[in-house]
Amino acid sequence: MTPAQRVSLDLERALGPSRVLTDPDLCAAYARDESEAPSVVPPCVVRAETAADVAATLRACDERGVPVVPRGAGTGRTGGATVTVPSVVLDTSRLDGLKDIDRANGVAVVGAGMRTGALHAAVEREGLFYPPDPQSAEWCCLGGNVAENAGGPRAVKYGVTRDWVLGLECAHMDGALVQHGRRTAKGVTGYDTVGLLVGSEGTLGVFTEVTVRLTALPTAVRGVLAVFADAVAAGRAVAALLATGARPRCIELLDAICCDVMRADDPGVLPEGAGAALVIELDGFDEAAVAREAARAGECCVAAGAVSAHEAVDPAERAALWAVRRVMSRALRRRAAHKLSEDVVVPRAQVAELIARVQVIAAQERVVMPTYGHAGDGNLHVNLLWDRDDERPRVHRAIERLIEATLDLRGTLSGEHGIGVLKAPYLAWEQGPELIALQRRVKLAFDPKGLLNPGKIFSDTTSHRGC
Ligand SMILES: Cc1cc2nc3c(=O)[nH]c(=O)nc-3n(C[C@H](O)[C@H](O)[C@H](O)COP(=O)(O)OP(=O)(O)OC[C@H]3O[C@@H](n4cnc5c(N)ncnc54)[C@H](O)[C@@H]3O)c2cc1C
C-alpha cells in the first residue's frame, strides 16, 4: 500500500467516507485550476466541512509524509491549486457561510469557503462594502482570495485583499488550529503573521475562517467609457488622469482584440472599431461631486487623446459593460486552442511603454497577445494565444521577453495571480538569492517536511511549464 492509500484510509476512518473521495473519475475534477499547468490526478480528495476536518487532514498527511494541496474553487491562474505530484487535495469550499457581521465595528467573519460574490451581496444588503472584487467573484472563495492576495478593478482606490483582512483562523501541518491577527482596526502585537499568510499561496497553512474589515457602501457611482485609437494612447491617458490627482475606483484598459471580444459578447457595450478603451468608475457619497469628477475624467481622457468619452450614468449600462468584462478571460480562451495569462505590473506611468513593448514582442514572435487589465494599478493581463504545438517555442520566448521588459521598467512578475507553478521558474529573475533563501527558511518553519503545496512559488526548474 502506498503512503497516499494509507492516508486515504486513515482519513475515511477519521472523517467518514462521504468527505473523502478516492474514485479516480471523481478525483480528476480536482487535478488542476484554471491555468494550463500540467497536472496529475490526485489519489485522494478531502471535502472538508469543518475546521477540525482541515486540521485532521493536515496532521494525517504530515504523519504519513504525503503532500497536500489546499484548494478553494480552483479559479486560480498560475497552477497554485494544481496537483503536480500525487497528493491529497484539501477542498475548503464547503467551509462556507457568513458567521458574523458586526455593523458597529465594520467587521465580518466568514468561512474560508464563502464565495466572494456572496460576501459582497450579504454586506451590501446592510449598506456595507467589501471592496476587493476579483472578476471571478461569483465563483472564487475568500480563502483562495487570501492565499493569492487577490485584487480586481477596484484595487486602484481601495487596495487588495491584504488591505482588508484583519484576522485568520489557520490550520498548520502539525494539526494545530491557530488564530492569527485581530478584530480591531489597529494592532501591532507580535509579528504580522496575517500579512505573511496573505499571499502565501497555500504553502504555509490552510485558512478555515477569515475576518475582514468593511466600510460604508458608496451611494453615488458614475462610469466613463473612453475610446482610443490604440492601446498605447489609452496607457498614456491613465498616467495623465492619475497625475491630476483623480481617485477613480477603477481604471480598466482594453486593447483592440479585447474590445472586439467584448463586442462579440454584447455589441452594445462598445463602439465598432474601437482601437482601445478605458473603463473608468468613480464613487463616493455626494452625487453632484461624483458627477463632476466623472465629467473631469472624461475631459482629461479627451485631452490625452481619446477619440470619445461617454459618461455611463445609467446603472444598467454599467452593469452590461461589467458583465462582459467579467467573462473576458474565458471569452479569450475560446479564441485559440491554448491560452496563458500573464499578470505583470509596472509603475503606473510606464503602462504605455509596456504596451508598446508588448506590441513589438507580439509582432516579432508572431504570437497573438491580447492585453487588458487594471491599468490604474499598472497591472496588465497580457495573454498569449496559440493553436499549434510548433508555436510553443515562440510563446516561450514571448513570455521571457515580456518578463524582461517588465523588470526593465522596474515592475514585478505578478500583481494578483501569484507565482504558483507557472511563474516559479522566474522568481529568481526578480528576487535575489538571499531573499529567496530567507523565504525558503520561513516555509520550513511552517512546514518542516515540505509537504504543503510542494513545487509552488519556489521551483528548481527553469522552464515555463505551461507551454
Ligand atoms: C474569469 C476569471 C477572472 C479572474 N479575475 C481575477 C481578478 O480580477 N483579480 C484576481 O486577483 N484574480 C482573478 N482571477 C484569479 C482567481 O480567481 C483568484 O486567484 C482567486 O483568488 C482564486 O480563488 P479560488 O478559491 O478559486 O482558489 P484556488 O484556485 O482553488 O486556489 C488558489 C491558491 O490558493 C490556495 N488556497 C485555496 N484555498 C485555500 C485555503 N482555504 N487556505 C490556504 N490556501 C488556499 C491554493 O492552494 C492555491 O495556491 C480570475 C480568475 C478567473 C477564472
The ligand as a Gaussian input file, in Angstrom:
#p B3LYP/6-31G(d) Opt

LIG

0 1
 C      -12.589000      34.568000     -15.103000
 C      -11.552000      34.825000     -14.036000
 C      -11.336000      36.122000     -13.627000
 C      -10.375000      36.391000     -12.625000
 N      -10.197000      37.678000     -12.233000
 C       -9.344000      37.956000     -11.222000
 C       -9.174000      39.303000     -10.766000
 O       -9.771000      40.254000     -11.270000
 N       -8.311000      39.501000      -9.743000
 C       -7.623000      38.474000      -9.141000
 O       -6.876000      38.714000      -8.203000
 N       -7.750000      37.205000      -9.578000
 C       -8.594000      36.908000     -10.577000
 N       -8.746000      35.609000     -11.019000
 C       -7.912000      34.538000     -10.416000
 C       -8.576000      33.761000      -9.252000
 O       -9.983000      33.814000      -9.307000
 C       -8.087000      34.262000      -7.914000
 O       -6.695000      33.962000      -7.767000
 C       -8.814000      33.689000      -6.692000
 O       -8.357000      34.344000      -5.543000
 C       -8.635000      32.186000      -6.519000
 O       -9.586000      31.714000      -5.587000
 P      -10.021000      30.181000      -5.565000
 O      -10.962000      29.996000      -4.429000
 O      -10.525000      29.757000      -6.886000
 O       -8.626000      29.493000      -5.242000
 P       -7.930000      28.219000      -5.910000
 O       -7.705000      28.434000      -7.362000
 O       -8.647000      26.994000      -5.502000
 O       -6.527000      28.278000      -5.151000
 C       -5.651000      29.358000      -5.348000
 C       -4.480000      29.239000      -4.364000
 O       -4.952000      29.393000      -3.048000
 C       -4.648000      28.252000      -2.242000
 N       -5.813000      28.077000      -1.383000
 C       -7.104000      27.954000      -1.746000
 N       -7.892000      27.866000      -0.664000
 C       -7.070000      27.955000       0.418000
 C       -7.286000      27.930000       1.818000
 N       -8.502000      27.785000       2.348000
 N       -6.208000      28.046000       2.636000
 C       -4.953000      28.188000       2.131000
 N       -4.701000      28.209000       0.810000
 C       -5.752000      28.093000      -0.033000
 C       -4.401000      27.139000      -3.235000
 O       -3.520000      26.163000      -2.717000
 C       -3.780000      27.887000      -4.401000
 O       -2.416000      28.078000      -4.173000
 C       -9.649000      35.318000     -12.033000
 C       -9.891000      34.008000     -12.452000
 C      -10.821000      33.758000     -13.430000
 C      -11.064000      32.322000     -13.846000

